């Protein structure tokens, strides 16, 4: 599989008082998961 470029844009409507908790969750669950998928695809 050849490398490529991509961009992911996420729009959210999180109340200000919940923004820090949301960002922590998003960075931990979503970003790490996407990196794992990218690494798995690099083995193809």
C-alpha positions as CSV (number, residue, x, y, z in Angstrom):
1,X,0.0,0.0,0.0
2,X,1.4,3.4,-0.9
3,X,1.4,6.3,1.4
4,X,-1.1,9.1,1.0
5,X,-2.3,12.3,2.5
6,X,-5.5,12.8,4.3
7,X,-7.2,15.3,6.6
8,X,-9.9,14.6,9.2
9,X,-12.0,17.5,10.4
10,X,-14.3,17.0,13.3
11,X,-17.0,19.5,14.3
12,X,-18.4,19.1,17.8
13,X,-20.8,21.1,20.0
14,X,-19.5,20.4,23.5
15,X,-20.6,22.6,26.4
16,X,-17.6,24.6,27.6
17,X,-17.7,23.0,31.1
18,X,-17.3,19.5,29.4
19,X,-14.7,20.5,26.8
20,X,-11.6,19.3,28.7
21,X,-13.1,15.9,29.5
22,X,-14.2,15.5,25.9
23,X,-10.8,16.4,24.5
24,X,-9.1,14.0,26.9
25,X,-11.5,11.2,25.8
26,X,-11.2,12.0,22.1
27,X,-7.4,12.1,22.2
28,X,-7.2,8.8,24.1
29,X,-9.9,6.8,22.3
30,X,-10.2,8.2,18.8
31,X,-6.7,9.4,17.9
32,X,-5.0,6.4,19.3
33,X,-7.5,4.1,17.5
34,X,-6.9,5.9,14.2
35,X,-3.1,5.6,14.6
36,X,-3.5,1.8,15.3
37,X,-5.5,1.4,12.0
38,X,-2.9,3.4,10.1
39,X,-0.1,1.2,11.4
40,X,-2.0,-2.0,10.6
41,X,-2.5,-0.8,7.0
42,X,1.2,-0.1,6.6
43,X,1.9,-3.8,6.8
44,X,-0.1,-4.4,3.6
